[in-house]
């Protein structure tokens, strides 16, 4: 009996310490665990590239990227069905208050890239440009000449906010997704497609180059000058439909979601954004000392 009691007093603490150690090793940190990031289809490419880069830096971190309409992902965040989402439109004051009320957190968006809403036509179309005022008129036409990727999505939300309109007041045609618009715009002569820059900015991708070969990107006239959505016009925010893409989380502590956000906004993450053909939000100045 005494031997058994001695054995118990020796082994039980060891088992307890082993279990605690295992629990600690399994606990999520900024470099270990599982996370799903919800993003509109317009930004899947850049978010997936950032997730892949994070996995290289932290092999124990498993980050999945799920496609979700922008408004629906925000609702998912409020319901605590998601910890991290990607947005491009500005939340209303009411939405910000609701976020703070439900999460108990200060509303602190984390911008990481400048994207743009791009207007395209088939390669053989005679049109080369479109004005902001013309776009506004076209979005009130019963002919619905501009093709978007659907309601509740970032592209429609953004242009409605940019024009000071309600999204449900705009008149437009629909194809289900940016790639669908890029692939099929030639079937709709006289129509204009509205897609995200990120859906066609991956220039090293053969599929992207194939899509680009069949379309023309329109310059946008703001009343003074015309601009293409290139890095210079995005950096200066002169392209009229430049938009800032940002993360929003409800984690409240420095675990995997916040670790991924911080990584995306650092020099390495911003290099990934740049490689994706978007304008990094955080610009890092390089200083070289000559001796």
NUMARLO-444708 format. One line per 8 residues: number of its first residue (from 1); their letters; for each residue x, y, z of N, C-alpha, C. Coordinates in Angstrom, 2 decimals. Example, Ala and Ser with C-alpha at 12.3 -4.5 7.8 and 13.67 -1.06 7.14 Angstrom:
2
1 = AS = 13.19,-5.69,7.80,12.30,-4.50,7.80,13.20,-3.30,7.80  12.85,-2.25,7.08,13.67,-1.06,7.14,12.90,0.03,7.87;
# end
This chain:
291
1 = XXXXXXXX = 0.83,-1.20,0.00,0.00,0.00,0.00,0.86,1.25,0.00  1.90,1.21,0.84,2.79,2.35,0.91,3.54,2.54,-0.40  3.89,1.40,-1.03,4.57,1.48,-2.32,3.65,2.09,-3.37  2.38,1.65,-3.34,1.41,2.19,-4.30,1.21,3.69,-4.10  1.14,4.07,-2.81,0.95,5.49,-2.50,2.16,6.30,-2.96  3.34,5.77,-2.78,4.56,6.47,-3.22,4.56,6.60,-4.75  4.17,5.49,-5.40,4.11,5.50,-6.88,3.12,6.56,-7.36  1.96,6.64,-6.69,0.91,7.61,-7.06,1.42,9.03,-6.91;
9 = XXXXXXXX = 2.10,9.30,-5.79,2.59,10.66,-5.53,3.68,11.08,-6.51  4.39,10.11,-7.05,5.45,10.43,-8.02,4.89,10.58,-9.43  4.05,9.60,-9.84,3.57,9.55,-11.22,2.50,10.61,-11.51  1.56,10.80,-10.56,0.45,11.72,-10.82,0.93,13.13,-11.14  1.85,13.71,-10.36,2.33,15.05,-10.71,2.99,15.11,-12.09  3.71,14.01,-12.43,4.36,13.97,-13.74,3.33,13.96,-14.86  2.27,13.16,-14.68,1.20,13.12,-15.68,0.50,14.47,-15.80  0.27,15.09,-14.62,-0.39,16.40,-14.60,0.46,17.45,-15.32;
17 = XXXXXXXX = 1.77,17.45,-15.03,2.66,18.41,-15.67,2.76,18.16,-17.17  2.75,16.86,-17.55,2.80,16.50,-18.96,1.56,16.98,-19.70  0.38,16.81,-19.06,-0.88,17.25,-19.67,-0.91,18.77,-19.81  -0.43,19.46,-18.77,-0.39,20.93,-18.82,0.55,21.41,-19.91  1.69,20.70,-20.05,2.65,21.08,-21.07,2.06,20.89,-22.46  1.37,19.74,-22.65,0.74,19.47,-23.94,-0.33,20.51,-24.26  -1.12,20.85,-23.22,-2.17,21.86,-23.42,-1.56,23.19,-23.81  -0.44,23.52,-23.18,0.23,24.78,-23.48,0.79,24.76,-24.89;
25 = XXXXXXXX = 1.33,23.60,-25.30,1.89,23.48,-26.64,0.81,23.56,-27.71  -0.41,23.10,-27.38,-1.51,23.11,-28.34,-2.25,24.45,-28.37  -2.01,25.30,-27.38,-2.74,26.56,-27.29,-2.38,27.46,-28.47  -3.37,28.22,-28.93,-3.12,29.12,-30.06,-2.26,30.29,-29.64  -1.36,30.67,-30.53,-0.55,31.88,-30.37,-0.57,32.61,-31.71  0.19,33.67,-31.81,0.24,34.41,-33.08,0.92,33.60,-34.18  1.67,32.55,-33.81,2.39,31.76,-34.81,1.88,30.32,-34.93  0.84,29.97,-34.17,0.34,28.59,-34.21,-1.17,28.58,-34.04;
33 = XXXXXXXX = -1.84,27.73,-34.82,-3.29,27.60,-34.69,-3.98,27.59,-36.04  -5.29,27.69,-36.01,-6.11,27.67,-37.22,-6.96,28.93,-37.29  -7.03,29.52,-38.47,-7.78,30.75,-38.67,-8.38,30.77,-40.06  -9.62,31.23,-40.16,-10.26,31.45,-41.45,-10.46,32.94,-41.65  -9.97,33.45,-42.77,-10.14,34.87,-43.13,-11.23,34.94,-44.20  -12.24,35.77,-43.96,-13.34,35.93,-44.92,-13.11,37.21,-45.73  -13.14,37.06,-47.03,-12.90,38.20,-47.91,-13.79,38.15,-49.13  -14.14,39.30,-49.62,-14.88,39.39,-50.88,-14.02,38.78,-51.98;
41 = XXXXXXXX = -14.67,38.22,-52.97,-13.96,37.59,-54.09,-13.00,38.55,-54.78  -13.28,39.84,-54.69,-12.43,40.84,-55.33,-11.01,40.86,-54.77  -10.81,40.40,-53.53,-9.50,40.50,-52.88,-8.90,39.14,-52.51  -9.47,38.07,-53.05,-8.99,36.72,-52.70,-7.52,36.55,-53.04  -7.12,37.05,-54.19,-5.75,36.84,-54.66,-4.71,37.39,-53.69  -4.85,38.64,-53.28,-3.86,39.24,-52.39,-3.93,38.64,-50.99  -5.12,38.33,-50.50,-5.25,37.75,-49.15,-4.66,36.34,-49.13  -4.88,35.57,-50.19,-4.31,34.22,-50.26,-2.79,34.29,-50.34;
49 = XXXXXXXX = -2.26,35.25,-51.07,-0.81,35.41,-51.16,-0.21,35.75,-49.80  -0.89,36.59,-49.03,-0.44,36.92,-47.68,-0.50,35.71,-46.76  -1.58,34.92,-46.89,-1.73,33.70,-46.07,-0.62,32.71,-46.39  -0.28,32.57,-47.66,0.80,31.65,-48.06,2.14,32.12,-47.50  2.37,33.43,-47.54,3.63,33.98,-47.01,3.71,33.77,-45.49  2.57,33.92,-44.81,2.55,33.73,-43.35,2.85,32.28,-42.99  2.32,31.35,-43.80,2.56,29.92,-43.55,4.03,29.56,-43.71  4.72,30.25,-44.63,6.15,30.02,-44.80,6.91,30.52,-43.58;
57 = XXXXXXXX = 6.51,31.69,-43.08,7.17,32.26,-41.90,6.84,31.48,-40.63  5.59,30.99,-40.54,5.13,30.28,-39.34,4.41,28.99,-39.76  5.15,27.90,-39.95,4.59,26.65,-40.46,3.46,26.04,-39.62  3.39,26.40,-38.34,2.33,25.86,-37.48,1.03,26.66,-37.58  1.04,27.72,-38.35,-0.17,28.53,-38.54,-0.89,28.08,-39.81  -2.14,27.69,-39.66,-2.96,27.22,-40.79,-4.04,28.27,-41.06  -3.85,29.06,-42.11,-4.79,30.13,-42.43,-5.53,29.80,-43.71  -6.85,29.69,-43.60,-7.71,29.43,-44.75,-8.35,30.74,-45.19;
65 = XXXXXXXX = -8.54,30.87,-46.49,-9.18,32.07,-47.05,-10.51,31.65,-47.67  -11.59,32.20,-47.15,-12.93,31.87,-47.63,-13.55,33.09,-48.31  -14.24,32.83,-49.43,-14.91,33.90,-50.16,-16.29,34.16,-49.57  -16.57,35.43,-49.31,-17.84,35.83,-48.73,-18.16,37.26,-49.18  -19.40,37.53,-49.54,-19.79,38.89,-49.90,-19.47,39.82,-48.73  -19.05,41.02,-49.06,-18.53,41.95,-48.05,-19.50,42.19,-46.89  -20.75,42.50,-47.20,-21.73,42.78,-46.14,-21.99,41.55,-45.28  -21.98,40.38,-45.92,-22.25,39.14,-45.18,-21.09,38.78,-44.25;
73 = XXXXXXXX = -19.87,39.07,-44.68,-18.72,38.78,-43.82,-18.73,39.68,-42.58  -19.20,40.93,-42.74,-19.29,41.83,-41.59,-20.33,41.30,-40.59  -21.44,40.81,-41.09,-22.45,40.20,-40.21,-21.88,38.98,-39.50  -21.09,38.21,-40.22,-20.46,37.02,-39.63,-19.52,37.42,-38.50  -18.80,38.54,-38.68,-17.90,39.03,-37.64,-18.68,39.44,-36.40  -19.82,40.14,-36.61,-20.64,40.58,-35.48,-21.23,39.40,-34.73  -21.55,38.33,-35.45,-22.11,37.13,-34.81,-21.04,36.26,-34.18  -19.79,36.67,-34.33,-18.62,35.94,-33.81,-18.48,34.58,-34.49;
81 = XXXXXXXX = -18.92,34.52,-35.73,-18.70,33.33,-36.56,-17.39,33.47,-37.32  -16.80,34.65,-37.25,-15.51,34.93,-37.88,-14.70,35.80,-36.95  -13.38,35.65,-37.02,-12.49,36.49,-36.21,-11.80,37.56,-37.03  -11.73,37.34,-38.35,-11.00,38.28,-39.19,-11.65,38.36,-40.56  -11.92,39.59,-41.01,-12.53,39.79,-42.32,-11.78,40.90,-43.06  -12.02,40.99,-44.37,-11.43,42.02,-45.21,-12.55,42.89,-45.76  -12.38,44.21,-45.67,-13.38,45.16,-46.15,-12.72,46.23,-47.00  -13.53,46.89,-47.84,-13.02,48.03,-48.61,-13.90,49.27,-48.42;
89 = XXXXXXXX = -15.17,49.07,-48.14,-16.01,50.25,-47.93,-15.88,50.74,-46.49  -16.17,52.01,-46.30,-16.16,52.58,-44.95,-17.44,52.16,-44.24  -17.32,51.71,-43.03,-18.51,51.37,-42.25,-19.22,52.65,-41.81  -20.53,52.59,-41.75,-21.29,53.75,-41.28,-21.07,53.92,-39.77  -21.44,55.07,-39.27,-21.30,55.32,-37.83,-22.11,54.31,-37.02  -23.29,53.97,-37.54,-24.14,52.99,-36.87,-23.48,51.62,-36.84  -22.85,51.24,-37.95,-22.16,49.95,-38.01,-20.95,49.93,-37.07  -20.24,51.04,-37.01,-19.10,51.12,-36.11,-19.54,51.01,-34.64;
97 = XXXXXXXX = -20.63,51.66,-34.32,-21.15,51.59,-32.95,-21.59,50.17,-32.62  -22.20,49.52,-33.58,-22.65,48.13,-33.37,-21.45,47.21,-33.17  -20.41,47.44,-33.95,-19.18,46.66,-33.79,-18.61,46.84,-32.38  -18.53,48.09,-31.93,-17.98,48.37,-30.59,-18.86,47.78,-29.49  -20.19,47.85,-29.70,-21.12,47.34,-28.69,-21.01,45.83,-28.55  -20.94,45.13,-29.66,-20.93,43.66,-29.64,-19.57,43.10,-29.24  -18.50,43.67,-29.78,-17.17,43.11,-29.53,-16.52,43.68,-28.27  -16.97,44.87,-27.86,-16.32,45.52,-26.72,-14.96,46.10,-27.07;
105 = XXXXXXXX = -14.68,46.20,-28.38,-13.39,46.70,-28.84,-13.53,48.06,-29.50  -12.45,48.80,-29.52,-12.41,50.05,-30.26,-12.36,49.72,-31.75  -13.08,50.50,-32.55,-13.07,50.27,-34.00,-11.71,50.70,-34.55  -10.88,49.72,-34.91,-9.52,50.00,-35.38,-9.24,49.20,-36.64  -9.63,49.71,-37.79,-9.32,49.01,-39.05,-7.82,49.00,-39.31  -7.36,47.97,-40.02,-5.93,47.84,-40.32,-5.73,47.85,-41.83  -5.51,49.02,-42.44,-5.33,49.11,-43.89,-4.03,48.42,-44.32  -4.08,47.71,-45.46,-2.87,47.04,-45.92,-2.63,47.20,-47.43;
113 = XXXXXXXX = -3.61,47.71,-48.18,-3.41,47.85,-49.63,-4.35,48.89,-50.21  -3.94,49.44,-51.34,-4.83,50.29,-52.14,-5.18,49.51,-53.39  -6.46,49.27,-53.58,-6.99,48.58,-54.75,-7.75,49.62,-55.57  -8.43,49.20,-56.61,-9.22,50.13,-57.40,-10.38,49.39,-58.05  -11.44,50.12,-58.32,-12.54,49.60,-59.13,-12.20,49.95,-60.57  -12.09,48.93,-61.40,-11.61,49.08,-62.77,-12.76,48.84,-63.75  -12.82,49.66,-64.79,-13.87,49.52,-65.80,-13.25,48.99,-67.09  -13.85,47.93,-67.61,-13.27,47.24,-68.77,-14.29,47.11,-69.90;
121 = XXXXXXXX = -13.78,46.97,-71.11,-14.59,46.69,-72.30,-13.82,45.66,-73.12  -14.46,45.03,-74.11,-13.73,44.11,-74.99,-12.58,44.83,-75.71  -11.56,44.09,-76.09,-10.36,44.65,-76.71,-10.67,45.47,-77.95  -11.65,45.02,-78.73,-11.95,45.69,-80.00,-12.97,46.83,-79.86  -13.35,47.16,-78.64,-14.31,48.26,-78.41,-13.63,49.59,-78.74  -14.38,50.51,-79.34,-13.82,51.81,-79.73,-13.63,52.75,-78.54  -14.30,52.46,-77.45,-14.22,53.32,-76.26,-12.86,53.16,-75.57  -12.29,54.30,-75.15,-11.01,54.29,-74.43,-11.12,54.83,-73.01;
129 = XXXXXXXX = -12.18,55.59,-72.75,-12.30,56.21,-71.43,-13.77,56.36,-71.04  -13.97,56.69,-69.78,-15.31,56.95,-69.25,-15.16,57.98,-68.13  -16.11,58.86,-67.98,-16.02,59.88,-66.93,-16.81,59.45,-65.70  -16.47,60.05,-64.57,-17.19,59.76,-63.33,-18.67,60.12,-63.48  -18.94,61.27,-64.10,-20.34,61.69,-64.28,-21.09,60.76,-65.22  -20.41,60.23,-66.24,-21.05,59.29,-67.16,-21.39,57.99,-66.45  -20.48,57.52,-65.60,-20.72,56.30,-64.84,-21.97,56.46,-63.97  -22.08,57.62,-63.35,-23.26,57.90,-62.51,-24.54,57.84,-63.34;
137 = XXXXXXXX = -24.51,58.40,-64.54,-25.68,58.37,-65.42,-26.00,56.95,-65.86  -24.97,56.20,-66.22,-25.16,54.82,-66.68,-25.79,53.94,-65.59  -25.48,54.27,-64.33,-26.02,53.48,-63.22,-27.46,53.86,-62.86  -28.02,54.80,-63.61,-29.44,55.13,-63.44,-30.23,54.80,-64.71  -29.55,54.17,-65.68,-30.18,53.82,-66.96,-30.91,52.48,-66.87  -32.09,52.41,-67.45,-32.86,51.17,-67.47,-32.20,50.09,-68.34  -31.26,50.51,-69.18,-30.55,49.55,-70.03,-29.49,48.77,-69.25  -29.16,49.26,-68.07,-28.19,48.59,-67.18,-26.89,48.23,-67.91;
145 = XXXXXXXX = -26.19,49.23,-68.44,-25.02,48.95,-69.26,-23.74,48.55,-68.51  -23.72,48.73,-67.18,-22.52,48.35,-66.41,-22.78,47.02,-65.71  -21.82,46.11,-65.84,-21.95,44.77,-65.26,-21.14,44.68,-63.97  -21.82,44.34,-62.86,-21.17,44.12,-61.57,-21.27,42.64,-61.19  -20.59,42.30,-60.10,-20.59,40.90,-59.64,-21.65,40.62,-58.58  -22.65,41.51,-58.45,-23.78,41.22,-57.57,-23.92,42.17,-56.40  -25.05,42.03,-55.70,-25.34,42.85,-54.53,-24.53,42.38,-53.32  -24.39,43.27,-52.33,-23.67,42.99,-51.07,-22.18,42.79,-51.27;
153 = XXXXXXXX = -21.69,42.98,-52.49,-20.28,42.77,-52.79,-19.51,44.09,-52.71  -18.19,43.98,-52.63,-17.36,45.16,-52.42,-17.43,46.15,-53.58  -17.48,45.65,-54.81,-17.46,46.56,-55.96,-18.68,47.48,-55.98  -19.85,46.90,-55.79,-21.08,47.71,-55.81,-21.16,48.61,-54.57  -20.80,48.06,-53.41,-20.81,48.85,-52.18,-19.92,50.07,-52.30  -18.74,49.85,-52.89,-17.77,50.94,-52.98,-18.26,52.05,-53.90  -18.75,51.68,-55.08,-19.15,52.75,-56.02,-20.38,53.49,-55.51  -21.27,52.78,-54.81,-22.44,53.45,-54.23,-21.99,54.48,-53.20;
161 = XXXXXXXX = -21.04,54.09,-52.37,-20.52,55.01,-51.35,-19.76,56.16,-52.01  -19.00,55.85,-53.04,-18.21,56.88,-53.74,-19.11,57.91,-54.41  -20.25,57.47,-54.92,-21.18,58.38,-55.61,-22.23,58.97,-54.69  -22.19,58.59,-53.41,-23.18,59.09,-52.45,-24.57,58.55,-52.69  -24.64,57.29,-53.17,-25.92,56.66,-53.47,-26.14,55.45,-52.56  -27.38,54.96,-52.53,-27.66,53.68,-51.89,-27.48,52.59,-52.93  -26.85,51.50,-52.52,-26.56,50.44,-53.48,-27.81,49.91,-54.17  -28.91,49.82,-53.41,-30.14,49.26,-54.00,-30.86,50.23,-54.93;
169 = XXXXXXXX = -30.34,51.46,-55.05,-30.94,52.43,-55.98,-30.26,52.39,-57.35  -29.12,51.70,-57.44,-28.37,51.65,-58.69,-28.93,50.58,-59.63  -28.83,50.85,-60.92,-29.31,49.91,-61.94,-28.10,49.34,-62.67  -28.00,48.02,-62.69,-26.81,47.37,-63.25,-27.14,45.94,-63.66  -26.30,45.38,-64.50,-26.40,43.97,-64.87,-25.49,43.15,-63.96  -25.68,41.83,-63.95,-24.91,40.99,-63.02,-24.33,39.76,-63.72  -23.07,39.50,-63.44,-22.44,38.21,-63.72,-21.80,37.78,-62.39  -21.85,36.49,-62.05,-21.44,36.05,-60.71,-19.93,35.96,-60.50;
177 = XXXXXXXX = -19.29,37.12,-60.34,-17.87,37.11,-60.03,-17.04,37.94,-60.98  -15.92,38.46,-60.47,-15.00,39.26,-61.27,-14.48,38.48,-62.47  -14.09,37.23,-62.24,-13.53,36.42,-63.33,-14.57,36.15,-64.41  -15.82,35.97,-63.99,-16.89,35.76,-64.97,-17.04,36.98,-65.86  -16.93,38.15,-65.27,-17.02,39.40,-66.05,-15.83,39.50,-67.01  -14.64,39.22,-66.51,-13.44,39.29,-67.34,-13.50,38.30,-68.50  -14.00,37.12,-68.25,-14.05,36.07,-69.26,-15.15,36.30,-70.30  -16.23,36.96,-69.89,-17.41,37.02,-70.76,-17.78,38.41,-71.27;
185 = XXXXXXXX = -16.98,39.43,-70.95,-17.34,40.79,-71.37,-17.45,40.90,-72.89  -16.69,40.10,-73.63,-16.73,40.16,-75.09,-18.07,39.70,-75.66  -18.84,38.98,-74.85,-20.16,38.49,-75.29,-21.23,39.57,-75.17  -20.86,40.70,-74.56,-21.84,41.76,-74.32,-21.35,43.09,-74.90  -21.34,43.21,-76.23,-20.88,44.46,-76.85,-21.71,45.65,-76.37  -21.02,46.75,-76.11,-21.70,47.95,-75.63,-21.80,48.04,-74.13  -21.47,46.93,-73.44,-21.51,46.92,-71.97,-20.13,47.25,-71.41  -20.11,47.69,-70.16,-18.87,47.97,-69.44,-18.81,47.09,-68.20;
193 = XXXXXXXX = -17.72,46.39,-68.02,-17.55,45.55,-66.83,-16.89,46.33,-65.71  -17.31,46.08,-64.47,-16.71,46.70,-63.29,-16.09,45.60,-62.43  -14.77,45.59,-62.32,-14.06,44.54,-61.58,-13.02,45.17,-60.66  -12.50,44.36,-59.76,-11.44,44.86,-58.87,-10.10,44.79,-59.59  -9.21,45.71,-59.26,-7.87,45.67,-59.82,-7.17,44.36,-59.45  -7.39,43.89,-58.22,-6.72,42.68,-57.77,-7.10,41.44,-58.58  -8.26,41.47,-59.23,-8.68,40.32,-60.03,-7.90,40.20,-61.33  -7.14,41.26,-61.70,-6.34,41.21,-62.92,-4.93,41.76,-62.74;
201 = XXXXXXXX = -4.50,41.92,-61.48,-3.21,42.55,-61.23,-2.04,41.57,-61.10  -2.34,40.27,-61.05,-1.26,39.28,-60.89,-0.63,39.01,-62.25  0.31,39.86,-62.63,0.84,39.85,-63.99,1.73,38.65,-64.29  2.25,37.98,-63.27,3.10,36.80,-63.50,2.27,35.53,-63.67  0.95,35.65,-63.56,0.06,34.50,-63.68,-0.40,34.35,-65.13  -0.15,33.21,-65.79,-0.54,33.01,-67.19,-2.05,33.18,-67.42  -2.86,32.75,-66.45,-4.32,32.88,-66.59,-4.74,34.35,-66.63  -4.09,35.15,-65.77,-4.39,36.59,-65.75,-4.01,37.23,-67.07;
209 = XXXXXXXX = -2.83,36.86,-67.58,-2.38,37.42,-68.86,-3.31,37.03,-70.00  -3.85,35.82,-69.92,-4.79,35.37,-70.94,-6.08,36.21,-70.90  -6.56,36.47,-69.68,-7.76,37.30,-69.52,-7.50,38.73,-70.01  -6.33,39.25,-69.68,-5.98,40.61,-70.06,-5.90,40.79,-71.58  -5.56,39.72,-72.28,-5.40,39.81,-73.73,-6.72,40.09,-74.44  -7.83,39.84,-73.78,-9.13,40.03,-74.43,-9.90,41.25,-73.97  -9.28,42.07,-73.11,-10.00,43.24,-72.57,-9.20,44.52,-72.71  -9.87,45.63,-72.50,-9.23,46.94,-72.48,-9.67,47.65,-71.19;
217 = XXXXXXXX = -8.70,48.19,-70.47,-9.01,48.95,-69.25,-9.25,50.40,-69.63  -10.36,50.94,-69.20,-10.72,52.32,-69.54,-10.06,53.33,-68.61  -9.62,54.43,-69.18,-9.21,55.56,-68.35,-10.46,56.18,-67.74  -10.31,56.76,-66.56,-11.44,57.42,-65.91,-11.16,58.92,-65.82  -12.09,59.70,-66.35,-11.96,61.16,-66.37,-12.69,61.76,-65.17  -11.99,62.57,-64.40,-12.58,63.14,-63.17,-13.07,64.57,-63.34  -13.08,65.06,-64.58,-13.48,66.45,-64.83,-12.31,67.34,-65.16  -11.09,66.87,-64.83,-9.87,67.62,-65.12,-8.88,66.80,-65.93;
225 = XXXXXXXX = -8.65,65.57,-65.47,-7.69,64.68,-66.13,-8.23,63.27,-66.19  -7.60,62.46,-67.03,-7.95,61.04,-67.14,-6.85,60.21,-66.49  -7.25,59.13,-65.82,-6.28,58.30,-65.11,-6.54,56.82,-65.35  -5.47,56.07,-65.48,-5.53,54.62,-65.46,-5.24,54.16,-64.03  -5.73,52.99,-63.63,-5.47,52.51,-62.26,-4.08,51.90,-62.12  -3.04,52.72,-62.30,-1.67,52.24,-62.15,-1.14,52.63,-60.77  0.09,52.20,-60.48,0.64,52.41,-59.14,0.76,53.89,-58.79  1.14,54.69,-59.76,1.31,56.12,-59.50,0.00,56.79,-59.13;
233 = XXXXXXXX = -1.07,56.48,-59.88,-2.36,57.12,-59.61,-3.03,56.56,-58.36  -2.69,55.31,-58.00,-3.21,54.74,-56.75,-2.47,55.34,-55.56  -1.17,55.50,-55.71,-0.36,56.04,-54.62,-0.77,57.46,-54.28  -1.08,58.22,-55.32,-1.49,59.61,-55.11,-3.00,59.74,-54.87  -3.72,58.62,-55.00,-5.18,58.58,-54.85,-5.87,59.45,-55.91  -5.20,59.70,-57.06,-5.80,60.51,-58.11,-6.76,59.72,-58.99  -6.52,58.42,-59.10,-7.49,57.61,-59.83,-8.81,57.68,-59.06  -9.90,58.12,-59.69,-11.13,58.43,-58.96,-11.75,57.28,-58.17;
241 = XXXXXXXX = -11.44,56.05,-58.56,-12.05,54.92,-57.86,-11.01,54.07,-57.14  -10.00,54.76,-56.57,-9.05,54.11,-55.68,-9.74,53.80,-54.36  -9.46,52.64,-53.79,-10.06,52.30,-52.49,-9.03,51.62,-51.60  -9.17,51.83,-50.32,-8.27,51.23,-49.34,-8.89,49.93,-48.82  -8.09,48.88,-48.83,-8.54,47.57,-48.35,-7.96,47.35,-46.96  -8.81,46.90,-46.04,-8.35,46.77,-44.65,-8.91,45.53,-43.96  -8.21,45.13,-42.89,-8.66,44.03,-42.04,-9.47,44.59,-40.87  -10.41,43.78,-40.41,-11.15,44.09,-39.18,-11.29,42.79,-38.40;
249 = XXXXXXXX = -10.92,42.84,-37.12,-10.96,41.62,-36.29,-11.78,41.83,-35.03  -12.14,40.72,-34.40,-12.85,40.80,-33.11,-12.15,39.95,-32.06  -10.86,39.68,-32.28,-10.09,38.78,-31.42,-9.81,39.42,-30.06  -9.38,40.66,-30.08,-9.17,41.37,-28.82,-7.89,41.04,-28.09  -7.09,40.11,-28.61,-5.80,39.79,-28.00,-4.84,39.41,-29.12  -3.57,39.29,-28.78,-2.57,39.06,-29.82,-2.42,37.56,-30.08  -3.41,37.02,-30.80,-3.35,35.63,-31.22,-3.17,35.58,-32.74  -3.66,34.53,-33.37,-3.36,34.32,-34.78,-3.92,35.41,-35.70;
257 = XXXXXXXX = -5.15,35.87,-35.43,-5.74,36.90,-36.29,-4.91,38.17,-36.27  -4.58,38.64,-35.07,-3.79,39.86,-34.96,-2.35,39.67,-35.42  -1.83,38.45,-35.25,-0.49,38.15,-35.76,-0.45,38.27,-37.28  -1.48,37.73,-37.93,-1.57,37.79,-39.38,-1.75,39.24,-39.87  -2.56,40.00,-39.17,-2.77,41.41,-39.53,-1.46,42.18,-39.42  -0.75,41.99,-38.31,0.52,42.71,-38.13,1.51,42.33,-39.21  1.60,41.04,-39.52,2.51,40.57,-40.56,2.18,41.22,-41.90  0.89,41.30,-42.23,0.46,41.85,-43.52,0.81,43.33,-43.66;
265 = XXXXXXXX = 0.93,44.00,-42.52,1.21,45.45,-42.55,2.70,45.77,-42.37  3.52,44.73,-42.17,4.96,44.95,-42.04,5.61,44.99,-43.42  6.91,45.22,-43.44,7.64,45.33,-44.70,7.47,44.08,-45.57  7.59,42.89,-44.95,7.47,41.64,-45.71,6.08,41.51,-46.32  5.04,41.74,-45.51,3.67,41.65,-46.01,3.39,42.65,-47.10  3.93,43.86,-46.95,3.71,44.90,-47.95,4.42,44.58,-49.26  5.52,43.84,-49.18,6.20,43.37,-50.39,5.31,42.37,-51.14  4.60,41.55,-50.38,3.66,40.59,-50.99,2.55,41.35,-51.71;
273 = XXXXXXXX = 2.02,42.38,-51.05,0.98,43.22,-51.65,1.48,43.83,-52.96  2.71,44.33,-52.93,3.30,44.95,-54.12,3.47,43.94,-55.24  3.90,42.73,-54.90,4.07,41.68,-55.90,2.74,41.30,-56.53  1.66,41.45,-55.76,0.33,41.15,-56.28,-0.19,42.24,-57.22  0.59,43.30,-57.40,0.20,44.35,-58.32,-0.66,45.43,-57.70  -0.75,45.43,-56.37,-1.50,46.48,-55.67,-0.52,47.45,-55.01  -1.04,48.61,-54.64,-0.22,49.61,-53.97,-0.19,49.32,-52.47  0.99,49.04,-51.90,1.06,48.84,-50.44,0.57,50.08,-49.71;
281 = XXXXXXXX = -0.16,49.88,-48.63,-0.67,51.02,-47.86,0.42,51.64,-47.01  1.26,50.78,-46.43,2.35,51.26,-45.59,3.62,51.33,-46.42  4.08,52.52,-46.69,5.27,52.72,-47.51,6.51,52.75,-46.63  7.49,51.94,-47.00,8.72,51.88,-46.21,9.84,52.60,-46.96  10.37,53.64,-46.33,11.41,54.44,-46.92,12.75,53.74,-46.77  13.50,53.61,-47.84,14.82,53.00,-47.74,15.88,54.09,-47.67  16.73,53.99,-46.67,17.79,54.98,-46.53,19.13,54.27,-46.73  19.93,54.80,-47.64,21.24,54.24,-47.91,22.29,55.26,-47.52;
289 = XXX = 23.21,54.84,-46.67,24.28,55.74,-46.25,25.54,55.44,-47.06  26.06,56.47,-47.70,27.27,56.32,-48.52,28.46,56.78,-47.67  29.48,55.96,-47.64,30.69,56.33,-46.90,31.90,56.28,-47.81;
# end
